[in-house]
Amino acid sequence: MEHFKNKVAWCPICSQGWVEIVKDVGTDDLYVLCDECLNEWNHPENIEVSTARTEINDNRVNTPTDEEIRSANWEKYIINE
């Protein structure tokens, strides 16, 4: 697995981690999650301090497939460096 393959932003809250597209283990829903402070957002367009949420579900996530990201039309948010 490529580290930070699905990064979409630098975290505006902690300024120490990448916000990445992840998939919820229980629901298969995609959302974005900071790998450092674990704040999350429901959509890559909503990454702001005021829209962050912190869940207490241990952030049990998987890495979504490229096809899952394309199906959600989120590939355009991925930062390729």
N, C-alpha and C positions, 0 to 999 in steps of 0.2 A: 504494500500500500504506500502510495506517495504521501509524504507528510505535507499537509496544507494544500493538497491538490484542489480542494473545492473552496478556497478562501475567497471571500467577497468584500472584506473591509478590515481595516485595523480597528480594534475595539475603541469606541469613543468614551467608554467608562473607565477602564483600567489602563488604557494605553500601553498594554503589555502583551496583548495576544491577538491572534487572527480570529475573525468571525468567519465560521465555515458553515457550509450547507451540511446538515446532518439529517438522519432519518430516525424518528422515534421507534424504539423497539416494539412497543405495545400496539401502536396504531399505524405504523408505516407512513405517518405524515412527515413531510419535510418542513424544516424550519432552520434558522441559523443560530449558531451558538458560539460564544467566545471560548476558546480553548484554555484561557487563563482564569477569568473571573466567573465563568459559567452563566453569565447573563445571556438571555436569548430573546429572539424576535421572531415574529410569525412570518416575515417576508424580508428578502434582501433590500427592498426599497424603504423599509421602515427602521433602519438601523440608526437610532438616535437615543440619546440618554433618556429622554422623556417617554419613549415607547418600550423600553426594556422591561423584561420580566425575569424573575428568578423563580424557578420551579424547585420543589423539594422532592422530586421524584428520582433523585440520583442521576439525572440526565443520562438515562440509559439509551444510548444511541448506537446506530450503525452508520457506516459510510454508504450513502446511496450510490446506485449504479449510474453510469453516464446516461443511460436510457431514462431512468427515473428523473434525473435532473432536466433532461431535454423535454420530457413529458410535462413537467411543471413550467416549462419555458424559463428556467432559471439559469441556463448556461451562459446567457449574456452578462450575468453579474459576476462570473468567476474572473478573478485577476490572474492573468497568465504572465509570469515573469521569467 
